[in-house]
Amino acid sequence: MPARSLLQTRLTPRTAPMLFDAVGCLFDLLVECDVDPTGALGAPDAEALLTQHPTLQALLDAQLVPHASLHAALAELSPGSRLAPAELVDRFLVPPVLLGLARLPAAHVPSQPPPHGDWLLEVLAALIAADAYRPLLVPSLAPDAIVAGPGCHTDPRLAPLVTAGRLLAGRVGFEALVEAVARQVPWQDAFDSRTEDLVAIAHGLAIGEPKAQGQLLEWDARRLGEQDVAWLEDALYGLCVRRVRQDGLPRALLCVPAGGGLQILPQAHHLRPLAAPTADQGLDPLLHRLDLPQALCGGLWRAGWAQVRIELDDAEGLDDLVDLLVDLREQEAAPQPIVGAGFRISPEGSPA
C-alpha cells in the first residue's frame, strides 16, 4: 500500500482504537506530572488532538511528529499488505507517533532550544513515551490484538535512550524532566552546572559509548530508587527483544540473547549477552551491551556478586528476574546458584 494512502487516511477512535488509547496514556502521564496537556500538546486530551489532526499527514504538517522517524516506519511496511490503511496505522505506527508527541512539541520555543543538543530531547521523549506506554519496550504488555498479531508496538532500539533517561530521572526527578520538556519550568532549573557530568554520562549511554558512572556518587551514598528498578527492567528487555519480519511486516519477539543468557559485571555496570552477538535476520542491529544503574551494581558488589551469570531457558520470566536481582543486593549469605522460572543465576564460573 502506498505510503501516501496511509498518510491521508482519516483516523478515528473506531478505526484506530489502539492509537487513541496509546496517545491517551501520554496525556494521562502529563496530568499525573501536573503538566498542562494543552500547553504541551495543543489539546486537552487524545481525542481532541487526533480530531484536530485526524491524519498522519496532518500530524506531520503541524510538526507534531518528525518526518524522518515516521517515514522510516512506513518504509518497513510491506506494500502488499491486505490490512486496511487505518488498521496498518493502528498496528504498526503507534511508536513513531507516540515518540513524536512525547517531545511535547506544542511547548517548543524555536529561539530557546534545549541545552546540550537535540539528543537530550530525543532521550527525554523516549523516557516519557516508554513510561506512558510500556508496550514500547515490553511486547507482552501490548494490546491483545497486537500480541495475537499482526502488529508491532515495541521498539528495542529505544533501550539505550531510555536507560540514559533513567539516569537523569533518578538524579533530577522524573516529574522535573517532564516539566522541563513541557517548558513549564526553565531548562536551567533541571539542568544547571551541577548536572554537567551527569549529562555527559547520559550522552554516553544514549549513543552506546557509556562512560564510568563512579564519579557521580559513591555506591553507599544512595538507595535503589524507582527509576533504578525501571532502568534494570528496560535494559533486560532491550537485550531480550528482537524485531523481525513476519509475512512482510515487523513483529517484536522475546528472544534469549547470544550464548543462552546474560552477564552482569557489577564493578563496570555492564549488562551484556553471554556471547558476542552475531548478525541475524532481525530488523535492527543487535545491542552488545547496556549499562545498569550504579545503585544496583554497587549493592550486588557489596553482596559478593563480583559477576552474575544469568542463563535463560526463555525470556518469559524477565519480571521475576528483575525482582530477584533487586533482592540479591540485600542478601547476607555468600553468593550461590539460584534457580528461577525459566532462568538460572550463578556467580560467574560456578555450576548452575
Number of C-alpha atoms within 10 A of each C-alpha: 16 13 13 11 13 20 20 15 18 19 23 16 14 9 17 19 15 21 27 21 17 26 24 19 20 25 25 17 19 23 14 11 15 13 21 19 22 16 17 25 23 17 18 15 19 22 17 13 18 21 14 13 18 17 20 24 19 17 21 17 13 13 14 23 24 18 15 10 16 20 14 11 16 22 12 14 19 15 13 10 13 10 12 13 22 23 20 21 24 23 24 23 23 25 26 22 23 26 27 24 24 30 27 26 19 19 19 17 10 7 6 10 12 20 13 13 9 10 15 20 19 20 26 26 25 27 27 27 29 25 18 21 23 18 21 27 28 23 23 16 15 21 17 9 11 22 17 9 13 16 23 25 29 29 22 24 19 22 28 28 24 30 30 30 29 28 24 24 20 16 14 16 14 21 17 18 24 27 21 21 27 25 20 16 14 14 19 12 12 20 20 10 9 9 16 12 13 19 18 14 21 27 22 17 24 23 12 17 14 20 16 13 19 13 10 13 11 12 16 11 7 11 13 17 14 11 20 22 20 17 23 24 21 26 25 23 20 25 26 25 23 28 22 18 16 12 10 13 19 24 24 27 18 19 19 20 25 18 14 15 24 23 22 26 20 24 16 18 21 17 21 22 24 18 14 13 16 9 8 10 10 14 14 14 15 21 20 17 22 25 28 29 25 26 23 24 27 24 23 26 19 16 17 18 24 18 21 24 22 24 23 22 15 17 22 17 14 19 12 13 22 16 13 14 18 18 13 18 20 12 14 10 9 9 19 13 15 13 12 12 14 15 20 18 25 20 21 17 9 12 10 16
